[in-house]
Amino acid sequence: MKGEDFIVRLTDALPSGIMALSPERTVFLWNSAAESFTSLPRESVMGLHEEELPRDVRLILECDSPETELPGTDGEPRHIQRTVREFEFAGSGTIRVVAFTDVTGILAHRQDMEKILMETAESKDLMEEQAAKLAVALAELGEKSDIIEGQNRRMVDELKMAARLQKSLLPSLSENVNGVSVFSRFIPSIHIGGDLYDVVDLGQGLTGFIIADVSGHGVAAALVSSMFKMSFHNLASTVASPKILCHMLNREFHPILQEDYITSFYVLTDRMHRTITYSNAGHPAALLYRKSTGEVAELDTDGFFLGMFADGSYEEVTLGGIENGDALLLYTDCILETENAAGEPYGMTRLKRSFAGALKETHGQDVIERIEAEVRAFNTRDRFDDDFTVLLLEFWEQEDHGIPPEPVDLPGDTGGFVEF
C-alpha cells in the first residue's frame, strides 16, 4: 500500500475532521469527516492556498482559541473544537495539521441534562409539598382509609402510565442491524424498573449494543435509566471503543448518583471484520454461543460500576472469527438470582445449558421465550423479584459476500484515539 493511500484511508476512518497544509500553505489533506462537517467536497478544497479557502474553513484555521463558532444552515451557531499541530521537516519547511470536531450536539445534550436535573429537583419539592398537605389532611379527616385507598389508586394509575412511557423509550427490537438480528424481552418486577437496553449504528458495519441495570427500583431507578439511555445514545455515536465509552459514561454519572450505581455490558460488533469488542462494568458476563462447536463461553472484563467512583477502571477485549449462526446473550442479574422454593439460585450453569439447548432447536424470539419459560418453572411464582431483561444477538444473518477490507493496525495503547 502506498504511503499516501495509507494516510488517506487512515484519516478517513477518524471521527474528527482533518486538514493539512503544506509548507506553501496549500491544502493537501481533507478527510471524509471534514467533508461531512463543512459540506465541502474534497476536490473543492484540495490544492487551495489558505487565503483562498472558504470563510468557514478560514475561521477554523485562523481562530486563536481551541473552540470557535460557525454559522449553521438553520441559523443556529455550530460549536467547533479544534487542535493545531505543526511539524518541521528538514529542508522542506513546516506542515500544519488541524483536527476539528463539531461538538454542538454534545453541548446541547449537556444543557438537556441540566434541564432534566432542575426539573427533577422541582418535582421533588412539589412531591414533598403534596406529601405534607396529605399528612395534614389525614390528621384532620376521620375517614383515613378512604383517602389512602384513593391515593393508592391514583399512584397505581400513575405508575402504569410511567411504565407505558418507560417501555416506549426502549427500542422495539426484532430486526437486523448490520447483519446482526436482535431480539429482546423486558419484564419489570413492578410497574416500572431500572433495567434498559439500546442499540446504536456507528456506520461502516459497526453496531453498538448495551444492556444496563440501575440499582434500586421504582420511579428513581426509572428516571436514572432514562437519563442513562439518553447519555449513551449521544456518546456512543462519537467513539468506537467500549472502554472509552465506559469512562465517558462513568464521568458523566458520577456527579449525579449519590448512593446508587449502574452496571452495564457494552459490545461493539464489526460486520466487515467479523469481530466483537466488549467491556463490562460490573454486569453479569455475556454468553457467546459458537454454532460450530455448540459450546457457550462467558465474556467478561474487569470494570467498576458506572457512577460509583470518580476514576473508574475499564478494559476491553476483541474476539475474531465470529461466524454465521453464532449468538450472544446479554441479560440482567434477575435470571441468575431467581430462587426456587428451596432458596437455590438459578445460576450460570443452568443458564448456559438453557441457552445452548434452545439455540440447537430454534432461534430468535423463541430462544428468549424458551429461557424465560425455564426460569419461571424454576421460580414457581407468579412474578420475578427483579426486572427480567434479555437481549439476544444472532450474527451475520444477512451476510455480505464481498471481501472485507484489510484492518488497519494502530498502536496498541492508543485507547481508541490517534494523537498528532
ChimeraX attribute file (.defattr): number of C-alpha atoms within 10 A of each C-alpha:
attribute: neighborCount
match mode: 1-to-1
recipient: residues
	/A:1	5
	/A:2	6
	/A:3	7
	/A:4	10
	/A:5	9
	/A:6	12
	/A:7	12
	/A:8	14
	/A:9	13
	/A:10	15
	/A:11	20
	/A:12	18
	/A:13	13
	/A:14	18
	/A:15	20
	/A:16	22
	/A:17	22
	/A:18	22
	/A:19	24
	/A:20	21
	/A:21	22
	/A:22	18
	/A:23	15
	/A:24	12
	/A:25	16
	/A:26	20
	/A:27	21
	/A:28	16
	/A:29	21
	/A:30	24
	/A:31	23
	/A:32	21
	/A:33	22
	/A:34	26
	/A:35	18
	/A:36	13
	/A:37	15
	/A:38	15
	/A:39	10
	/A:40	15
	/A:41	14
	/A:42	16
	/A:43	10
	/A:44	12
	/A:45	21
	/A:46	17
	/A:47	17
	/A:48	16
	/A:49	15
	/A:50	18
	/A:51	10
	/A:52	12
	/A:53	18
	/A:54	14
	/A:55	11
	/A:56	12
	/A:57	17
	/A:58	13
	/A:59	14
	/A:60	24
	/A:61	20
	/A:62	10
	/A:63	12
	/A:64	9
	/A:65	10
	/A:66	12
	/A:67	16
	/A:68	17
	/A:69	17
	/A:70	17
	/A:71	11
	/A:72	11
	/A:73	8
	/A:74	7
	/A:75	7
	/A:76	11
	/A:77	13
	/A:78	17
	/A:79	18
	/A:80	17
	/A:81	17
	/A:82	19
	/A:83	16
	/A:84	15
	/A:85	11
	/A:86	13
	/A:87	12
	/A:88	11
	/A:89	10
	/A:90	7
	/A:91	6
	/A:92	10
	/A:93	12
	/A:94	16
	/A:95	18
	/A:96	19
	/A:97	19
	/A:98	20
	/A:99	22
	/A:100	22
	/A:101	18
	/A:102	24
	/A:103	15
	/A:104	15
	/A:105	13
	/A:106	15
	/A:107	12
	/A:108	11
	/A:109	16
	/A:110	13
	/A:111	12
	/A:112	14
	/A:113	16
	/A:114	12
	/A:115	12
	/A:116	14
	/A:117	14
	/A:118	12
	/A:119	12
	/A:120	14
	/A:121	12
	/A:122	12
	/A:123	12
	/A:124	12
	/A:125	12
	/A:126	12
	/A:127	12
	/A:128	12
	/A:129	12
	/A:130	12
	/A:131	12
	/A:132	12
	/A:133	11
	/A:134	15
	/A:135	11
	/A:136	11
	/A:137	13
	/A:138	15
	/A:139	10
	/A:140	10
	/A:141	11
	/A:142	10
	/A:143	10
	/A:144	12
	/A:145	11
	/A:146	11
	/A:147	15
	/A:148	13
	/A:149	11
	/A:150	11
	/A:151	13
	/A:152	12
	/A:153	12
	/A:154	12
	/A:155	12
	/A:156	13
	/A:157	13
	/A:158	13
	/A:159	17
	/A:160	15
	/A:161	13
	/A:162	18
	/A:163	20
	/A:164	13
	/A:165	12
	/A:166	19
	/A:167	16
	/A:168	10
	/A:169	15
	/A:170	17
	/A:171	12
	/A:172	13
	/A:173	18
	/A:174	13
	/A:175	12
	/A:176	16
	/A:177	22
	/A:178	23
	/A:179	23
	/A:180	23
	/A:181	19
	/A:182	22
	/A:183	22
	/A:184	22
	/A:185	17
	/A:186	17
	/A:187	17
	/A:188	20
	/A:189	17
	/A:190	16
	/A:191	20
	/A:192	25
	/A:193	28
	/A:194	25
	/A:195	31
	/A:196	28
	/A:197	27
	/A:198	20
	/A:199	22
	/A:200	17
	/A:201	17
	/A:202	18
	/A:203	10
	/A:204	11
	/A:205	16
	/A:206	20
	/A:207	23
	/A:208	24
	/A:209	20
	/A:210	23
	/A:211	22
	/A:212	27
	/A:213	26
	/A:214	23
	/A:215	17
	/A:216	16
	/A:217	19
	/A:218	17
	/A:219	16
	/A:220	16
	/A:221	21
	/A:222	21
	/A:223	18
	/A:224	22
	/A:225	23
	/A:226	17
	/A:227	16
	/A:228	19
	/A:229	19
	/A:230	16
	/A:231	19
	/A:232	20
	/A:233	16
	/A:234	14
	/A:235	16
	/A:236	26
	/A:237	16
	/A:238	14
	/A:239	16
	/A:240	20
	/A:241	21
	/A:242	26
	/A:243	26
	/A:244	20
	/A:245	20
	/A:246	30
	/A:247	21
	/A:248	18
	/A:249	19
	/A:250	24
	/A:251	18
	/A:252	18
	/A:253	21
	/A:254	18
	/A:255	12
	/A:256	14
	/A:257	14
	/A:258	10
	/A:259	8
	/A:260	17
	/A:261	23
	/A:262	27
	/A:263	23
	/A:264	27
	/A:265	28
	/A:266	27
	/A:267	25
	/A:268	24
	/A:269	26
	/A:270	22
	/A:271	22
	/A:272	20
	/A:273	17
	/A:274	17
	/A:275	16
	/A:276	19
	/A:277	19
	/A:278	24
	/A:279	29
	/A:280	27
	/A:281	27
	/A:282	21
	/A:283	25
	/A:284	22
	/A:285	22
	/A:286	21
	/A:287	23
	/A:288	22
	/A:289	22
	/A:290	18
	/A:291	17
	/A:292	10
	/A:293	8
	/A:294	12
	/A:295	13
	/A:296	20
	/A:297	13
	/A:298	14
	/A:299	18
	/A:300	20
	/A:301	18
	/A:302	13
	/A:303	22
	/A:304	24
	/A:305	21
	/A:306	30
	/A:307	25
	/A:308	21
	/A:309	15
	/A:310	14
	/A:311	13
	/A:312	18
	/A:313	17
	/A:314	21
	/A:315	20
	/A:316	20
	/A:317	15
	/A:318	12
	/A:319	12
	/A:320	11
	/A:321	10
	/A:322	21
	/A:323	15
	/A:324	18
	/A:325	16
	/A:326	21
	/A:327	26
	/A:328	21
	/A:329	22
	/A:330	25
	/A:331	28
	/A:332	25
	/A:333	18
	/A:334	21
	/A:335	26
	/A:336	17
	/A:337	17
	/A:338	20
	/A:339	21
	/A:340	16
	/A:341	10
	/A:342	7
	/A:343	10
	/A:344	12
	/A:345	17
	/A:346	19
	/A:347	15
	/A:348	16
	/A:349	9
	/A:350	15
	/A:351	17
	/A:352	20
	/A:353	13
	/A:354	18
	/A:355	21
	/A:356	20
	/A:357	15
	/A:358	18
	/A:359	20
	/A:360	11
	/A:361	9
	/A:362	11
	/A:363	16
	/A:364	19
	/A:365	16
	/A:366	14
	/A:367	21
	/A:368	22
	/A:369	14
	/A:370	18
	/A:371	21
	/A:372	18
	/A:373	12
	/A:374	14
	/A:375	22
	/A:376	18
	/A:377	12
	/A:378	16
	/A:379	22
	/A:380	12
	/A:381	12
	/A:382	8
	/A:383	14
	/A:384	20
	/A:385	15
	/A:386	21
	/A:387	24
	/A:388	21
	/A:389	24
	/A:390	24
	/A:391	24
	/A:392	24
	/A:393	23
	/A:394	22
	/A:395	24
	/A:396	22
	/A:397	15
	/A:398	13
	/A:399	13
	/A:400	12
	/A:401	6
	/A:402	7
	/A:403	8
	/A:404	11
	/A:405	8
	/A:406	8
	/A:407	8
	/A:408	10
	/A:409	7
	/A:410	12
	/A:411	10
	/A:412	7
	/A:413	8
	/A:414	9
	/A:415	15
	/A:416	14
	/A:417	15
	/A:418	12
	/A:419	5
	/A:420	11
